[in-house]
Amino acid sequence: MKQLVRLHRWKLNERRQKLIELEGLGLKMRTEIDRLDETMDAESKIADRSRDAAVAYPAYVSAMLERRKKLSGSIVEIEESIAEAREEVAAGFQELKRYELALRNKERREELRARRREQAETDAQGAVIHRRQAMV
């Protein structure tokens, strides 16, 4: 039983690690979008001041908007994966708790049996002592 608890704890930790990695990836992509927006704003200001930059700016914006669109799509996919990973973590946690509860109950039953056995031995010894004293 202890091995099952350990196995499920290990599985839960793996699921948590996967969730952490997905959340990190999502954060990285959101940061990339923010950086892309800041870069586009800066390039817009440069294009306003420079005729040469203004000529190249529409092609640049088109490429950056396409990149932003792909990043946004990836974020949606990652958020779906994160939701699934959270459900897996929750299910793994519930499963682990079931096994831990079963182990705790088993240990309590074993402890109760041991106490009863000890009490029976103590009672038997007391009965022997009582009989010996009664014979004297």
Steps between C-alpha positions, in 0.01 A plus 500: 500500500784739581643435154167601343496823697858570394417419136196730496695776674767467228234511226343808659836673515556425131158645415579810705833539324328475161252768609781728617680458168184581302430806712859613449467455125176698498662780699797501263269536198299780665828677575602453138174661385555794737855540370374481142241773571764723656731446203221583255423821692865598492525424127185706439662800664813450292292471182327829587838675508679330211387481140710187431356324806148604399541319167602171666257532791187342338688180413646493851158546661350229282769250607470597867121473496528153347751403771268641767208303357702176514609571856141572602388171345774317685394664825144377449630146446722522805214632714293198395793275593533682833132442574541129423816483710319665793225240475763224496668649808165520681415142407847383603468682831164334571642161407802552727273602788292183454813284525632698796167460678496128426855468634411698814195279558708186453762626745228583755349152465842342545568717805161408648570129440839535667345676801233233528764228481705676770189542715412132457853402606481735799159361595631142471798584720267666752277194502802273567617727782146508645477117493839465664401743774171320549686169546721639772 
